[in-house]
Each structure stands twice: as C-alpha cells, then as structure tokens.
C-alpha cells in the first residue's frame, strides 16, 4: 500500500504546521491513540455489538477486497483525528462567537429535534458521536470529499481510522473495529463484508439559513475538550471558498476520474437499488425541478431555496404517517411556484412531496464519480 502523509501535502499547499498538527492529531487530550483498540473514549470494543445495519441494495463498482487494497494512510493513526464524544451545544440566540451567518453548518432534524454542526468544528474532528431525540447517532464530515452524512450507531461509537479510500474518510466502529468508508456506508472488512449502515439526512447549508428555517435549533460549540484553532480551517475556507476547496488539485488520487465536471464541483448524490445519480447543485438551483428515470423508475430532484439544498424522490407512495394521498410520480405533473413544488395542483414544501424520499448528500464530483463510476449525471 502506498503511504501518503497529509502533513507534507498540506505543507505543500502553504498551510502552517501549527494548524495541521491540531487537525491531524497531537499530544493533547484524547489524541495519542496508536491503535484502534486504544480508542479515545477508553472503550476496547468486544463487549458491545456493532452499529445497526439495514438490508438494502446499493450500487457497487468495487469488491470489498479491492477497496481495502486501495486504502491509503492519511497520516494520523486511529483516533489521531479525535471524534467528539461529549458534544456541547448552544442555543440559536447565543451561538459560538466564531460562527458567522455565512459559514457552512450541517443540519439535522430527527423526531422534531434540530441540531446544527459547524463545518469549522467538524473539520478538526470529522465525527461527532451524539444523541438526537434520545437516539444515538454519528454525524460525520470528510473535508477532502466535501461530504457530510449521518448514521445511526446503536450502542457503539465511530472513530476516524486515519485511513482513506478515494480520498474519503474511513470510519471504524469501536465495538468490532471494522472499517466503514463514509460515502459508501458499507462495511468492507471482517467476515462476509457488505453490511450497510442505516443513514439519515444531513443538510449542508449555512448557519443563517439553518437558523432561519429552524429557530429552535441548537448548535455545536467549540467546547470539545481539545485544543484546536477553530477559527482557522487547515484546508482553506468556505466563506469565501479558498484553498483546497477552491482548487482543482487532489491531496489523494480518486479511484477513477471523469472530466465532465471540474473535480470540486458540488453535486447532490443519491444511490439506491435503482442505481446512482448525481445532480450538479448549480443546475438544480437554476432548474428547480429535474425529473429523470433511473433503473426504469421515475425520480424527481427538487430545490429547497431557503436552505439551498435539494431532495430526490422516487415513484412510490409517501409514508403513511404523512397523511398524504397516494400520487404516482410516473404520471404526476410537477412545477415550481414561489419556493414550493406543485404536484397535480396540490402545493407541497420541497421536503414534503407525496413520494418516497431518498437519502442524498452533497459531494465533490471527483469523489462521487470515484466511488460510483456507473452514475448518471444531470449537469
């Protein structure tokens, strides 16, 4: 396996090592674990079951063995980038002083509880082991691929393995110590690999947008127990976009490449039993509603203007709890009207159409294509 050290690569981008040492792990609280079994929360694994998994079919371009062989060291050891184990939150009316309205946050609503996780904090930790509405979850972020995703974790917790595949975070669960590439949400090590994590939606938006849509939200603070320069991003910045996030260069090569879009172009990606699809986010902003067939099934991507995000629906009945009438996407007429989506004359919020909603997430194009070269692309 080729070993690449993120320290030297970030140094080549002109990033100061005082910043990098915090991002990649240092000798302060919880950051000296040299093996997966010596995890930052003191757990050793075997007494607790692994994370809950679900029976689902996802497109796969590579076998588990091929993915494991493609693993590269990102520099730090397991838990060298320490997950946040005891997250602290502030009310929306008293947010962290360093959080600007235009800064990106990763928003989650589960069972009526809203939380926001600033990118400026997660860039230093990549995983937050949290509980939302009493349910144990992990909110995860990979700065190299621009992906924020949520997983139900059960009784275990996730940590940062220090390994990368396709430039993407490889998580490990502390109960079984198995590897789970973030974007794939799939176990690639251990006996009979291929289990899929149960996911929930994480919305990439800005603090001002999230706070406006969810005034009752709480927001993760930088009171993490670790000494980090949370006012500085070691990779660049998003407000405005700069450094690694703005350039076309890679720190780690993707599994395969495609030049239809610039590598760091943001797409909204969806994968399911019907296949994989990427919708260029700027295109969705412009067109508002994009209908397409995937695997012989009708789908629709719709834009949410207040949150600057998108949702993808497939043909099928809405969940019974929605209380909506059954509508067939195959024959329905969809249109955009003043921020809402009109379905056969009935007005719906973009996140509440009367169809089956799929899990989607923002991603850099190079990373999405690297894992899903079979993907359809709407650009």
N, C-alpha and C positions, 0 to 999 in steps of 0.2 A: 504494500500500500504506500502511495506517495504521501509523505507527511509535510504539511504546509503550516507555517506558523503565522497566525493572524497578526502578531505583534510586528513582524518585519514588513508585512504587506501594508498595514495601516501606517507604519512609519514612512513607507514609500509614497503614501498619499499626503504626507506632511502633517499627520496627526501626532500631537505631542504624546510622549510615552507616559507622562503623568496621568493623562486621561485614559490611555489604553490599559494601564495597569489596573484601574478600577473595573473596567468593562470585562477584562479577561481574567480577573481573579487576582487577589492579593492576599497578604497575610493577616488581614483584619478578620472580624468576626465571621465564622462560618465559611471561609473561602479557601481552606487549606486541604480539602479532601483530595486524596490522591487516588482513590479507588471508588467504584460505585457503591460498595458495601459500606464505606465510611461516609455516609451522606450527611448533608448539612443540618438535618433535623435530628440527627442522632439515631435514626432508625437503621436496622440492618436487614430488613426485608422479610424473610420467610414466614413470619407469624401472621401476616395479613395477605388476603387474596389480592390478585392483580386488579386492574381497573375493569369496570363493567364493559362488556363488548356487545355488539349487536350483529344480528345476521343481516348482512346486506351485500350486494354485489357492486363492486366498483371497477372501473376500467383499470387495467394494469399493463404497462409496457415492459416491465421487467420482473424477473423472478426475485424472490427474497434473497437467494444466494447472489444474484447479480447486484442487487442493491447493497448487500453487506460488503461485497468486493469493491464497490465504488466508494466506500466510506473513506473520508479524509479527516485527519486531525485538524481541528480549528485552532489548536494552540494550547488552550487550558485543559486541565484534567477534568474528570467528572466533578461537578459542583464547583469548578473553578469560576464559572459564572453562576453565582448563587441564586437559586429561586427565592422568592419572597414567601416565607412560611407563616408570618403573622401580620398580614396586611392591615394598615391603619387607614381610616377614611375620614374625610371632612365633608361637611355639608356644602351644598352648591353655593350657599350665600357666603361661605368663608373658605374658598378654595386655596390650594397652595400658592404662595406668593410668586413662585416662578412660572406658574401656569398662565399663559396668555390665551386670549379668546380664540386666536387663530391656530393654536397648537393642536396637533392631532391627538385624539383620545380614542380608545377602543371601548365602545359602549355595549352593555349587556342589559337585557331585561329578562328576568326569569320569575315566573309566578308573581308578577306585579312589582318586584323589587328591581330598581335601576341602579347600576353602578357604572362609573367611568374609570378607565385605567389609562393614565397619560403615557404616551409614547416616550416621553422624556425620562420616565422612571423605568419602564419595561426594557428600554434599550440596554440598560445595565444589568438586567436580571433575566429577561426572556420568558420567565414563567412566574405566575402568581398562583399559589395554592390557596384557594379561598373557599368560602361557602356563601351561596346566594340563596336567599329564602330558605335557609336551612339545608340546602343541598350542596355536598362537597363537589367543587369544580376546580378546574385549572384553566386560567386564561393565559394564552401563550402568544409570543411575538418573536418572529425572526427578522432582524433588521436587514440581513443580507438578501432576503427574498421579498420583503415588504408584505409579510403575511401575518395576520392576527386571527387566531382560531380558539374556540372554546371546547373543552372536553369534560365530560362527567368522569370523576376519578374514583368514586367509591371510597373505600377506607384507606387507600394508599395515596401517595403524593407523587408528582412528577419532578424530575430534576433535569438539568442540562448535562448531557453526556460529554460534551466537548468535541463530539464528532459531527461531521457534516456530510450530507449526501445532496448532490445537486445544489450546493451552497446553502442548503436548508438545515435548520435545526433538527437534530436527532435527540428526542427526549428519551429518558428511561424512567420506568416506574420502580419505586423503591421496594415494592413487595416482591417482584420477580426479577428485577434488574434487566428486563428485556428492553429492546430498542424499538422506538416508535417514531419514524420520521413525521414531523409535524404535518406537512401538507398532505401526506398520504393517509394519516390517521390509521395506520396499519402496522401491526407487529411484524418485524422482519427477522427476529432471532428466536431461538428456543425451538421446542418440538412443535411440529405442524404449524408453521407461521401462517399468518394471513388473517388473524382476528382484526376486527375493525372497532375502533373506539366510537362511543356514542357522542355525537357533536351537538353543539348549539350555536346559534348565530352570534357573531361578534361584529359590530358595525364600526368600520373605520370612518371617523368623521372628525370635526373639530370641537373643541370644548364649548365654544359659543353656540354652535348648532345643537350639540347634545343637551346642554343646559337649557336652551330654549324649548326643545322638544320634551325634556324630562326635568322640569324644575325641582322635582322631589329627589333627584339623583344624589348619591354621594360620590365622592371622587377619591381615588387612591392618593395618599400623600407620600412624601419622600422620607417619612419616618419609618425606615426599613430595618434599622439596626446595623446598617452597613455604611461605611464612609465612602460616598461617591459624589462626584461633581454633577449633580442632577441638572445644573443649568447649562451643561455642555454635552453635546452628542458626539462621541468619538468618531462617528462615521460621516458627519456633515450636519444637515438640518433640513427640516420640512417647512419652516416658517421664516424665511422662504426656503425653497428647495435648493440644496447645495451639496457639495462633496460627493460621496459615493452615490447618494440618492439621485443626483442630477446627471452624473456622467454615464458613459457607455461602457466603461471598463468593468471587468469582473475581479473580485478578490479570489474566487474559486470558480473553476470552469463548470458549466452546466453539463448534464448528461448528454444532451444533444442540443443543436442550435437551429434557429429559424429566423430569417431576416425580413419577414413580412411586417414586423413592427420593431421599433427600437427596443433594445433589451430591457430598459427600465420602464417602458410604457406600462401604465396600470391597466389591468384587465380585471373584470369580475368573473371569477371562475366557478364552474359548477361541474361536479361529476356524480354520476348515478349509474344504475343498471342500464340506462339507455345510452350512456356514453359520456364524453367530456366536451364542454363548450366553454369558450372564453369570449366575453363581450368587452370590447375596448370601452373603458369607462367614459372617455370623452364622447364617443359615439352615442352611448346611452344618454348622456346629458343632452345631446343635440336632438336625438330622435324620440326620446321619452318612452316609447313603447316599441319593442322589437319582437316580432313573432317569428318562430322558426320551428322546424322539425328536427328531432334528434332521436335516432334509433326508431324511427317510424312513429314517434309520439309528438304531439303538438306541445310546444312550450312558448312562454312569453317572458321576456325580461322587461321590467318597468322601472322607471326612475323615481326616486324619492328626493324631491328638491330640498325640503328643509334640512335633511341630513346629508345630502349629496352622496347618496348611496343607491344601490339597486337591489332588486329582488327577482328571482326566477321562479316561475310557476310551471307546472306541467298539467296536462289534461288529467282530470280526476276530480272527485268530489272533495269539497272542503271538509276539514274535520267537523264531526257532528257538533262539537261544543261551540262552533262558530254561530250556529243558529241561522246559517245562510241557506238559501235554496240551491239545489244542485244545478250547476251550469256546466255545459260541455265546452271546453276550450277549443275543441276541434271545429265547432260551428259558431262560437261566440264572436261578437264584434267588440273590439276594444278600441278605445280612444282616450286621449289625454285632455283634461279640462281643468284649468286653474289649480293644478297641483294634485288633482285626483285622477283616478282611472275609471272611465265609464265602461261598464260591461253590460251589453244588451240593454242600455238605458238606465241601469242602476249605478249609482255613484259609490265608489269604494276608495278608501285610503290605499296608497301603494303597497302597504304592508299587510293588507287585509282582503285581497282578492278571493273570490269563492272557488279557488282551485288548490291543489296540493302545492305547498311552497317547499322549495328545495333549499338545502344548505349551500350558501355561496360565501366567497370571501375575496377580498382584493388581493392581487398578487402582481409582482413584476412579471412581464411577459416571458423573459428568458427562463424563469423558474417554473412557471406553469407549463410551458412547452417542454422543458426538460423532463418533467415527470409524465406529461400527457402528450406525447408527440402525435397521437391519433386525434387530438382535439379539433373540433370545429372552431372557426374563428369568425366573429362578426366585428368588422373593423370600419 
